[in-house]
């Protein structure tokens, strides 16, 4: 059963907080004494030690100096910064635009050998066509109040996705059948997207599985969309933020979930039949 997708970020924050608390105790300082040495209210010390407030780089330097261990600051600052990148709100990520956000993952995609993706609601980004991606990203921009750069971002997404054709890459995707029926963009864009699934799913290095709505019993209920990159990172898409999970024990939970979801999917001709059924439903609208 997948745990809260923000728990890796919180665990990382708590690790930093715990280390700072150990430094204070090792120096023989009370919460109030540490606060006085750092020049802030004692409640701030408590909030930092209980991982309710993320310390700034300056806070950590003052803390370590007060404890007589200034050399500890550099590693703790790096650890704290890493903790804060695990949970990234979309509003902060799109400051440079949706196109830049797509491009920011390009090198990481190039460095990844195995992609494992599960989606309960959408065609995964690696298989999206420009029209479908443009409709989706424009909808996201409108909902979140961003400038609409959906078309440019869609082109960047499609360009980034060419990585699945590179030698040595393998892509395993599992989607719920219901995702085939959610419309992104105009009817022509939806039809083109479904047609693309028929060809992309036949690529030698791509495994496309579709979980039929009729599957019974289910080994696992539909969960949040997630991407597994090799065995080192799980990225989970929430409405307000992206959660990047690096904790091995939590990655293992998502890998277990992925295998259970994959076991319910159909492949090859059976999967293509589900896509064709969705295409035929378009003609009946």
ZADO-1210 file (C-alpha; in nm, 4 decimals, padded with zeros to 6 digits):
<atoms>
<atom x="00.0000" y="00.0000" z="00.0000" code="UNK" pos="1"/>
<atom x="00.1639" y="00.3317" z="-00.1048" code="UNK" pos="2"/>
<atom x="00.2323" y="00.5630" z="00.1863" code="UNK" pos="3"/>
<atom x="00.1833" y="00.9387" z="00.1820" code="UNK" pos="4"/>
<atom x="00.3852" y="01.0670" z="-00.1154" code="UNK" pos="5"/>
<atom x="00.5187" y="01.3605" z="00.0852" code="UNK" pos="6"/>
<atom x="00.6671" y="01.1383" z="00.3583" code="UNK" pos="7"/>
<atom x="01.0140" y="01.1214" z="00.1997" code="UNK" pos="8"/>
<atom x="01.0341" y="01.5003" z="00.2046" code="UNK" pos="9"/>
<atom x="00.9198" y="01.5120" z="00.5652" code="UNK" pos="10"/>
<atom x="01.1604" y="01.2356" z="00.6642" code="UNK" pos="11"/>
<atom x="01.4473" y="01.4322" z="00.5089" code="UNK" pos="12"/>
<atom x="01.3443" y="01.7469" z="00.6980" code="UNK" pos="13"/>
<atom x="01.3218" y="01.5497" z="01.0219" code="UNK" pos="14"/>
<atom x="01.6719" y="01.4093" z="00.9662" code="UNK" pos="15"/>
<atom x="01.8125" y="01.7625" z="00.9444" code="UNK" pos="16"/>
<atom x="01.6101" y="01.8706" z="01.2483" code="UNK" pos="17"/>
<atom x="01.7307" y="01.5708" z="01.4459" code="UNK" pos="18"/>
<atom x="02.0939" y="01.6417" z="01.3637" code="UNK" pos="19"/>
<atom x="02.0606" y="02.0049" z="01.4729" code="UNK" pos="20"/>
<atom x="01.8960" y="01.8930" z="01.7971" code="UNK" pos="21"/>
<atom x="02.1827" y="01.6489" z="01.8597" code="UNK" pos="22"/>
<atom x="02.4374" y="01.9273" z="01.8051" code="UNK" pos="23"/>
<atom x="02.2600" y="02.1490" z="02.0587" code="UNK" pos="24"/>
<atom x="02.2401" y="01.8747" z="02.3166" code="UNK" pos="25"/>
<atom x="02.5993" y="01.7722" z="02.2544" code="UNK" pos="26"/>
<atom x="02.7057" y="02.1294" z="02.3221" code="UNK" pos="27"/>
<atom x="02.5139" y="02.1252" z="02.6510" code="UNK" pos="28"/>
<atom x="02.2813" y="02.4084" z="02.5455" code="UNK" pos="29"/>
<atom x="01.9152" y="02.4455" z="02.6323" code="UNK" pos="30"/>
<atom x="01.6625" y="02.5557" z="02.3716" code="UNK" pos="31"/>
<atom x="01.6618" y="02.9052" z="02.5221" code="UNK" pos="32"/>
<atom x="02.0432" y="02.9255" z="02.5362" code="UNK" pos="33"/>
<atom x="02.0774" y="02.8196" z="02.1727" code="UNK" pos="34"/>
<atom x="01.8177" y="03.0786" z="02.0717" code="UNK" pos="35"/>
<atom x="01.9953" y="03.3528" z="02.2636" code="UNK" pos="36"/>
<atom x="02.3296" y="03.2657" z="02.1026" code="UNK" pos="37"/>
<atom x="02.1689" y="03.2741" z="01.7573" code="UNK" pos="38"/>
<atom x="01.9773" y="03.5947" z="01.8196" code="UNK" pos="39"/>
<atom x="01.6212" y="03.4680" z="01.7777" code="UNK" pos="40"/>
<atom x="01.3217" y="03.3665" z="01.9925" code="UNK" pos="41"/>
<atom x="01.3333" y="03.0253" z="02.1590" code="UNK" pos="42"/>
<atom x="01.0145" y="02.9229" z="01.9763" code="UNK" pos="43"/>
<atom x="01.2073" y="02.9307" z="01.6489" code="UNK" pos="44"/>
<atom x="01.4527" y="02.6771" z="01.7877" code="UNK" pos="45"/>
<atom x="01.1630" y="02.4495" z="01.8819" code="UNK" pos="46"/>
<atom x="01.0007" y="02.4852" z="01.5394" code="UNK" pos="47"/>
<atom x="01.3273" y="02.3949" z="01.3663" code="UNK" pos="48"/>
<atom x="01.3954" y="02.0977" z="01.5942" code="UNK" pos="49"/>
<atom x="01.0434" y="01.9654" z="01.5387" code="UNK" pos="50"/>
<atom x="01.0747" y="02.0060" z="01.1583" code="UNK" pos="51"/>
<atom x="00.7901" y="02.2581" z="01.1482" code="UNK" pos="52"/>
<atom x="01.0148" y="02.5332" z="01.0106" code="UNK" pos="53"/>
<atom x="01.2872" y="02.4735" z="00.7530" code="UNK" pos="54"/>
<atom x="01.6115" y="02.6467" z="00.8596" code="UNK" pos="55"/>
<atom x="01.7829" y="02.8798" z="00.6162" code="UNK" pos="56"/>
<atom x="02.1515" y="02.8426" z="00.5347" code="UNK" pos="57"/>
<atom x="02.2175" y="03.1388" z="00.7653" code="UNK" pos="58"/>
<atom x="02.0195" y="02.9743" z="01.0465" code="UNK" pos="59"/>
<atom x="02.2268" y="02.6567" z="01.0168" code="UNK" pos="60"/>
<atom x="02.5546" y="02.8482" z="01.0196" code="UNK" pos="61"/>
<atom x="02.4512" y="03.0376" z="01.3342" code="UNK" pos="62"/>
<atom x="02.3331" y="02.7144" z="01.4974" code="UNK" pos="63"/>
<atom x="02.6582" y="02.5286" z="01.4290" code="UNK" pos="64"/>
<atom x="02.8678" y="02.8274" z="01.5394" code="UNK" pos="65"/>
<atom x="02.6720" y="02.8493" z="01.8665" code="UNK" pos="66"/>
<atom x="02.7416" y="02.4795" z="01.9251" code="UNK" pos="67"/>
<atom x="03.1127" y="02.5273" z="01.8593" code="UNK" pos="68"/>
<atom x="03.1020" y="02.3145" z="01.5442" code="UNK" pos="69"/>
<atom x="03.1067" y="02.5568" z="01.2484" code="UNK" pos="70"/>
<atom x="03.2497" y="02.2891" z="01.0163" code="UNK" pos="71"/>
<atom x="02.9228" y="02.0933" z="01.0427" code="UNK" pos="72"/>
<atom x="02.7316" y="02.3694" z="00.8640" code="UNK" pos="73"/>
<atom x="02.8279" y="02.2933" z="00.5038" code="UNK" pos="74"/>
<atom x="02.6980" y="01.9361" z="00.4998" code="UNK" pos="75"/>
<atom x="02.3837" y="02.0265" z="00.6933" code="UNK" pos="76"/>
<atom x="02.3028" y="02.3105" z="00.4542" code="UNK" pos="77"/>
<atom x="02.3347" y="02.0726" z="00.1588" code="UNK" pos="78"/>
<atom x="02.1176" y="01.8137" z="00.3359" code="UNK" pos="79"/>
<atom x="01.8538" y="02.0750" z="00.4165" code="UNK" pos="80"/>
<atom x="01.8452" y="02.2060" z="00.0603" code="UNK" pos="81"/>
<atom x="01.7998" y="01.8512" z="-00.0702" code="UNK" pos="82"/>
<atom x="01.5091" y="01.7970" z="00.1691" code="UNK" pos="83"/>
<atom x="01.3326" y="02.1048" z="00.0370" code="UNK" pos="84"/>
<atom x="01.3697" y="01.9953" z="-00.3273" code="UNK" pos="85"/>
<atom x="01.1890" y="01.6687" z="-00.2571" code="UNK" pos="86"/>
<atom x="00.8566" y="01.8520" z="-00.2330" code="UNK" pos="87"/>
<atom x="00.8268" y="02.1206" z="-00.4993" code="UNK" pos="88"/>
<atom x="00.5139" y="02.3260" z="-00.5476" code="UNK" pos="89"/>
<atom x="00.4154" y="02.3758" z="-00.9115" code="UNK" pos="90"/>
<atom x="00.3773" y="02.7522" z="-00.8613" code="UNK" pos="91"/>
<atom x="00.7477" y="02.7746" z="-00.7833" code="UNK" pos="92"/>
<atom x="00.8493" y="02.5470" z="-01.0701" code="UNK" pos="93"/>
<atom x="00.6763" y="02.7431" z="-01.3444" code="UNK" pos="94"/>
<atom x="00.8224" y="03.0842" z="-01.2710" code="UNK" pos="95"/>
<atom x="01.0226" y="03.0586" z="-01.5937" code="UNK" pos="96"/>
<atom x="00.7287" y="02.9146" z="-01.7887" code="UNK" pos="97"/>
<atom x="00.5847" y="02.5751" z="-01.8731" code="UNK" pos="98"/>
<atom x="00.8310" y="02.5258" z="-02.1602" code="UNK" pos="99"/>
<atom x="01.1321" y="02.5699" z="-01.9309" code="UNK" pos="100"/>
<atom x="00.9789" y="02.3244" z="-01.6854" code="UNK" pos="101"/>
<atom x="00.9634" y="02.0565" z="-01.9574" code="UNK" pos="102"/>
<atom x="01.3203" y="02.1288" z="-02.0655" code="UNK" pos="103"/>
<atom x="01.4520" y="02.1167" z="-01.7091" code="UNK" pos="104"/>
<atom x="01.4001" y="01.7374" z="-01.7058" code="UNK" pos="105"/>
<atom x="01.5649" y="01.6696" z="-02.0418" code="UNK" pos="106"/>
<atom x="01.9108" y="01.5783" z="-01.9165" code="UNK" pos="107"/>
<atom x="01.7675" y="01.3616" z="-01.6401" code="UNK" pos="108"/>
<atom x="01.5622" y="01.1741" z="-01.8996" code="UNK" pos="109"/>
<atom x="01.8738" y="01.1248" z="-02.1112" code="UNK" pos="110"/>
<atom x="02.0528" y="00.9746" z="-01.8109" code="UNK" pos="111"/>
<atom x="01.7693" y="00.7319" z="-01.7294" code="UNK" pos="112"/>
<atom x="01.7846" y="00.3775" z="-01.8653" code="UNK" pos="113"/>
<atom x="01.4530" y="00.2386" z="-01.7374" code="UNK" pos="114"/>
<atom x="01.1256" y="00.4313" z="-01.7147" code="UNK" pos="115"/>
<atom x="00.8332" y="00.2772" z="-01.5256" code="UNK" pos="116"/>
<atom x="00.5169" y="00.4873" z="-01.5335" code="UNK" pos="117"/>
<atom x="00.1670" y="00.4371" z="-01.3993" code="UNK" pos="118"/>
<atom x="-00.1204" y="00.6719" z="-01.4800" code="UNK" pos="119"/>
<atom x="-00.4830" y="00.6411" z="-01.3769" code="UNK" pos="120"/>
<atom x="-00.6112" y="00.9527" z="-01.5537" code="UNK" pos="121"/>
<atom x="-00.3975" y="01.0519" z="-01.8538" code="UNK" pos="122"/>
<atom x="-00.1831" y="00.9199" z="-02.1350" code="UNK" pos="123"/>
<atom x="00.1690" y="00.9387" z="-01.9861" code="UNK" pos="124"/>
<atom x="00.3848" y="01.2296" z="-02.0996" code="UNK" pos="125"/>
<atom x="00.6366" y="01.0049" z="-02.2751" code="UNK" pos="126"/>
<atom x="00.3632" y="00.8936" z="-02.5176" code="UNK" pos="127"/>
<atom x="00.1760" y="01.2220" z="-02.5544" code="UNK" pos="128"/>
<atom x="00.1296" y="01.3834" z="-02.8948" code="UNK" pos="129"/>
<atom x="00.1712" y="01.7556" z="-02.9416" code="UNK" pos="130"/>
<atom x="-00.2034" y="01.8193" z="-02.9695" code="UNK" pos="131"/>
<atom x="-00.2932" y="01.6172" z="-02.6610" code="UNK" pos="132"/>
<atom x="-00.0074" y="01.7646" z="-02.4557" code="UNK" pos="133"/>
<atom x="-00.0976" y="02.1151" z="-02.5723" code="UNK" pos="134"/>
<atom x="-00.4588" y="02.0725" z="-02.4616" code="UNK" pos="135"/>
<atom x="-00.3514" y="01.9321" z="-02.1257" code="UNK" pos="136"/>
<atom x="-00.0865" y="02.1954" z="-02.0535" code="UNK" pos="137"/>
<atom x="-00.3157" y="02.4805" z="-02.1567" code="UNK" pos="138"/>
<atom x="-00.5796" y="02.3455" z="-01.9167" code="UNK" pos="139"/>
<atom x="-00.3191" y="02.3284" z="-01.6405" code="UNK" pos="140"/>
<atom x="-00.2097" y="02.6863" z="-01.7131" code="UNK" pos="141"/>
<atom x="-00.5680" y="02.8133" z="-01.7004" code="UNK" pos="142"/>
<atom x="-00.6431" y="02.6326" z="-01.3730" code="UNK" pos="143"/>
<atom x="-00.3279" y="02.7527" z="-01.1996" code="UNK" pos="144"/>
<atom x="-00.3333" y="03.1028" z="-01.3437" code="UNK" pos="145"/>
<atom x="-00.0114" y="03.0740" z="-01.5449" code="UNK" pos="146"/>
<atom x="00.0499" y="03.2458" z="-01.8777" code="UNK" pos="147"/>
<atom x="-00.0683" y="03.0010" z="-02.1448" code="UNK" pos="148"/>
<atom x="00.2461" y="02.8586" z="-02.3014" code="UNK" pos="149"/>
<atom x="00.0791" y="02.5242" z="-02.3631" code="UNK" pos="150"/>
<atom x="00.1771" y="02.4828" z="-02.7276" code="UNK" pos="151"/>
<atom x="00.5450" y="02.5664" z="-02.6777" code="UNK" pos="152"/>
<atom x="00.5558" y="02.3473" z="-02.3672" code="UNK" pos="153"/>
<atom x="00.3905" y="02.0637" z="-02.5607" code="UNK" pos="154"/>
<atom x="00.6567" y="02.0817" z="-02.8307" code="UNK" pos="155"/>
<atom x="00.9269" y="02.0706" z="-02.5627" code="UNK" pos="156"/>
<atom x="00.7563" y="01.7705" z="-02.4015" code="UNK" pos="157"/>
<atom x="00.7384" y="01.5800" z="-02.7308" code="UNK" pos="158"/>
<atom x="01.1026" y="01.6604" z="-02.8022" code="UNK" pos="159"/>
<atom x="01.2024" y="01.5419" z="-02.4553" code="UNK" pos="160"/>
<atom x="01.0080" y="01.2192" z="-02.5077" code="UNK" pos="161"/>
<atom x="01.2208" y="01.1170" z="-02.8050" code="UNK" pos="162"/>
<atom x="01.4534" y="00.9669" z="-02.5464" code="UNK" pos="163"/>
<atom x="01.2473" y="00.6448" z="-02.5532" code="UNK" pos="164"/>
<atom x="01.3859" y="00.5803" z="-02.9020" code="UNK" pos="165"/>
<atom x="01.7481" y="00.5995" z="-02.7855" code="UNK" pos="166"/>
<atom x="01.9462" y="00.2737" z="-02.7778" code="UNK" pos="167"/>
<atom x="01.9630" y="00.1081" z="-02.4389" code="UNK" pos="168"/>
<atom x="01.6400" y="00.2612" z="-02.3045" code="UNK" pos="169"/>
<atom x="01.3392" y="00.0628" z="-02.1861" code="UNK" pos="170"/>
<atom x="00.9985" y="00.2114" z="-02.1081" code="UNK" pos="171"/>
<atom x="00.7253" y="00.0250" z="-01.9211" code="UNK" pos="172"/>
<atom x="00.3908" y="00.2032" z="-01.8956" code="UNK" pos="173"/>
<atom x="00.0685" y="00.1002" z="-01.7266" code="UNK" pos="174"/>
<atom x="-00.2494" y="00.3043" z="-01.7611" code="UNK" pos="175"/>
<atom x="-00.6082" y="00.2570" z="-01.6553" code="UNK" pos="176"/>
<atom x="-00.8546" y="00.2044" z="-01.9413" code="UNK" pos="177"/>
<atom x="-01.0531" y="00.5063" z="-01.8199" code="UNK" pos="178"/>
<atom x="-00.7599" y="00.7314" z="-01.9144" code="UNK" pos="179"/>
<atom x="-00.8337" y="00.6562" z="-02.2813" code="UNK" pos="180"/>
<atom x="-01.1683" y="00.8345" z="-02.2528" code="UNK" pos="181"/>
<atom x="-01.0618" y="01.1632" z="-02.0914" code="UNK" pos="182"/>
<atom x="-01.0512" y="01.4330" z="-02.3592" code="UNK" pos="183"/>
<atom x="-00.7532" y="01.6690" z="-02.3742" code="UNK" pos="184"/>
<atom x="-00.7693" y="01.9111" z="-02.6638" code="UNK" pos="185"/>
<atom x="-01.0194" y="01.8959" z="-02.9491" code="UNK" pos="186"/>
<atom x="-01.1627" y="01.5680" z="-03.0883" code="UNK" pos="187"/>
<atom x="-00.8982" y="01.5558" z="-03.3614" code="UNK" pos="188"/>
<atom x="-00.6199" y="01.5817" z="-03.1021" code="UNK" pos="189"/>
<atom x="-00.7783" y="01.3041" z="-02.8962" code="UNK" pos="190"/>
<atom x="-00.8113" y="01.0793" z="-03.2031" code="UNK" pos="191"/>
<atom x="-00.4492" y="01.1461" z="-03.3011" code="UNK" pos="192"/>
<atom x="-00.3363" y="01.0633" z="-02.9485" code="UNK" pos="193"/>
<atom x="-00.5190" y="00.7319" z="-02.9419" code="UNK" pos="194"/>
<atom x="-00.3835" y="00.6470" z="-03.2855" code="UNK" pos="195"/>
<atom x="-00.0331" y="00.7206" z="-03.1621" code="UNK" pos="196"/>
<atom x="-00.0797" y="00.4717" z="-02.8785" code="UNK" pos="197"/>
<atom x="-00.1374" y="00.1982" z="-03.1344" code="UNK" pos="198"/>
<atom x="00.2032" y="00.2614" z="-03.2931" code="UNK" pos="199"/>
<atom x="00.4016" y="00.3617" z="-02.9839" code="UNK" pos="200"/>
<atom x="00.2878" y="00.0531" z="-02.7960" code="UNK" pos="201"/>
<atom x="00.4381" y="-00.1629" z="-03.0711" code="UNK" pos="202"/>
<atom x="00.7906" y="-00.0204" z="-03.0312" code="UNK" pos="203"/>
<atom x="01.0405" y="-00.2928" z="-02.9309" code="UNK" pos="204"/>
<atom x="01.1665" y="-00.1054" z="-02.6231" code="UNK" pos="205"/>
<atom x="00.8202" y="00.0046" z="-02.5073" code="UNK" pos="206"/>
<atom x="00.5775" y="-00.2047" z="-02.3031" code="UNK" pos="207"/>
<atom x="00.2290" y="-00.0541" z="-02.2857" code="UNK" pos="208"/>
<atom x="-00.0180" y="-00.2204" z="-02.0523" code="UNK" pos="209"/>
<atom x="-00.3792" y="-00.1145" z="-02.0050" code="UNK" pos="210"/>
<atom x="-00.5805" y="-00.2170" z="-01.6998" code="UNK" pos="211"/>
<atom x="-00.9371" y="-00.2919" z="-01.8157" code="UNK" pos="212"/>
<atom x="-01.2159" y="-00.1307" z="-01.6175" code="UNK" pos="213"/>
<atom x="-01.3707" y="-00.4777" z="-01.5958" code="UNK" pos="214"/>
<atom x="-01.0740" y="-00.6440" z="-01.4241" code="UNK" pos="215"/>
<atom x="-01.1921" y="-00.8298" z="-01.1163" code="UNK" pos="216"/>
<atom x="-01.0612" y="-00.8712" z="-00.8584" code="UNK" pos="217"/>
<atom x="-00.8142" y="-00.5837" z="-00.8578" code="UNK" pos="218"/>
<atom x="-00.4767" y="-00.6457" z="-00.6985" code="UNK" pos="219"/>
<atom x="-00.4583" y="-00.2730" z="-00.6180" code="UNK" pos="220"/>
<atom x="-00.6963" y="00.0196" z="-00.6474" code="UNK" pos="221"/>
<atom x="-00.6202" y="00.3107" z="-00.8857" code="UNK" pos="222"/>
<atom x="-00.3587" y="00.5246" z="-00.7140" code="UNK" pos="223"/>
<atom x="-00.1864" y="00.8541" z="-00.7887" code="UNK" pos="224"/>
<atom x="00.0138" y="00.8921" z="-01.1092" code="UNK" pos="225"/>
<atom x="00.3815" y="00.8126" z="-01.0488" code="UNK" pos="226"/>
<atom x="00.7031" y="00.7742" z="-01.2446" code="UNK" pos="227"/>
<atom x="00.9940" y="00.5510" z="-01.1452" code="UNK" pos="228"/>
<atom x="01.3315" y="00.6437" z="-01.2935" code="UNK" pos="229"/>
<atom x="01.5694" y="00.3471" z="-01.2790" code="UNK" pos="230"/>
<atom x="01.5612" y="00.2456" z="-00.9111" code="UNK" pos="231"/>
<atom x="01.6739" y="00.5809" z="-00.7744" code="UNK" pos="232"/>
<atom x="01.3816" y="00.8247" z="-00.7951" code="UNK" pos="233"/>
<atom x="01.0025" y="00.8165" z="-00.7844" code="UNK" pos="234"/>
<atom x="00.8197" y="01.1307" z="-00.8964" code="UNK" pos="235"/>
<atom x="00.4583" y="01.1667" z="-00.7842" code="UNK" pos="236"/>
<atom x="00.2273" y="01.4265" z="-00.9354" code="UNK" pos="237"/>
<atom x="-00.0114" y="01.5960" z="-00.6939" code="UNK" pos="238"/>
<atom x="-00.2539" y="01.8760" z="-00.7734" code="UNK" pos="239"/>
<atom x="-00.0419" y="02.1376" z="-00.5987" code="UNK" pos="240"/>
<atom x="00.3082" y="01.9931" z="-00.6076" code="UNK" pos="241"/>
<atom x="00.5526" y="01.7371" z="-00.7367" code="UNK" pos="242"/>
<atom x="00.6995" y="01.4979" z="-00.4826" code="UNK" pos="243"/>
<atom x="01.0394" y="01.3446" z="-00.5574" code="UNK" pos="244"/>
<atom x="01.1042" y="01.0336" z="-00.3510" code="UNK" pos="245"/>
<atom x="01.4593" y="00.9075" z="-00.2980" code="UNK" pos="246"/>
<atom x="01.4210" y="00.7067" z="00.0212" code="UNK" pos="247"/>
<atom x="01.4963" y="00.3417" z="-00.0756" code="UNK" pos="248"/>
<atom x="01.2267" y="00.1916" z="00.1485" code="UNK" pos="249"/>
<atom x="00.9608" y="00.4169" z="-00.0028" code="UNK" pos="250"/>
<atom x="01.0812" y="00.3546" z="-00.3572" code="UNK" pos="251"/>
<atom x="01.0378" y="-00.0149" z="-00.2827" code="UNK" pos="252"/>
<atom x="00.6718" y="00.0465" z="-00.1931" code="UNK" pos="253"/>
<atom x="00.6093" y="00.2117" z="-00.5304" code="UNK" pos="254"/>
<atom x="00.7924" y="-00.0666" z="-00.7142" code="UNK" pos="255"/>
<atom x="00.5725" y="-00.3216" z="-00.5374" code="UNK" pos="256"/>
<atom x="00.2625" y="-00.1217" z="-00.6335" code="UNK" pos="257"/>
<atom x="00.3819" y="-00.0951" z="-00.9933" code="UNK" pos="258"/>
<atom x="00.4260" y="-00.4707" z="-01.0236" code="UNK" pos="259"/>
<atom x="00.0790" y="-00.5346" z="-00.8832" code="UNK" pos="260"/>
<atom x="-00.0740" y="-00.2809" z="-01.1213" code="UNK" pos="261"/>
<atom x="00.1243" y="-00.4270" z="-01.4115" code="UNK" pos="262"/>
<atom x="-00.0049" y="-00.7745" z="-01.3312" code="UNK" pos="263"/>
<atom x="-00.3638" y="-00.6602" z="-01.3945" code="UNK" pos="264"/>
<atom x="-00.2910" y="-00.5030" z="-01.7346" code="UNK" pos="265"/>
<atom x="-00.3398" y="-00.6516" z="-02.0786" code="UNK" pos="266"/>
<atom x="-00.0819" y="-00.6155" z="-02.3532" code="UNK" pos="267"/>
<atom x="-00.0341" y="-00.6544" z="-02.7259" code="UNK" pos="268"/>
<atom x="-00.3499" y="-00.7315" z="-02.9222" code="UNK" pos="269"/>
<atom x="-00.5695" y="-00.7100" z="-02.6119" code="UNK" pos="270"/>
<atom x="-00.4380" y="-00.3625" z="-02.5290" code="UNK" pos="271"/>
<atom x="-00.4778" y="-00.2478" z="-02.8897" code="UNK" pos="272"/>
<atom x="-00.8387" y="-00.3678" z="-02.8836" code="UNK" pos="273"/>
<atom x="-00.9090" y="-00.1388" z="-02.5877" code="UNK" pos="274"/>
<atom x="-00.7541" y="00.1562" z="-02.7714" code="UNK" pos="275"/>
<atom x="-00.9560" y="00.0806" z="-03.0861" code="UNK" pos="276"/>
<atom x="-01.2702" y="00.0648" z="-02.8716" code="UNK" pos="277"/>
<atom x="-01.1925" y="00.4138" z="-02.7376" code="UNK" pos="278"/>
<atom x="-01.1366" y="00.5413" z="-03.0931" code="UNK" pos="279"/>
<atom x="-01.4709" y="00.3977" z="-03.2016" code="UNK" pos="280"/>
<atom x="-01.6366" y="00.5751" z="-02.9082" code="UNK" pos="281"/>
<atom x="-01.5111" y="00.9044" z="-03.0520" code="UNK" pos="282"/>
<atom x="-01.7002" y="00.8377" z="-03.3754" code="UNK" pos="283"/>
<atom x="-02.0208" y="00.7870" z="-03.1797" code="UNK" pos="284"/>
<atom x="-02.0065" y="01.1274" z="-03.0069" code="UNK" pos="285"/>
</atoms>
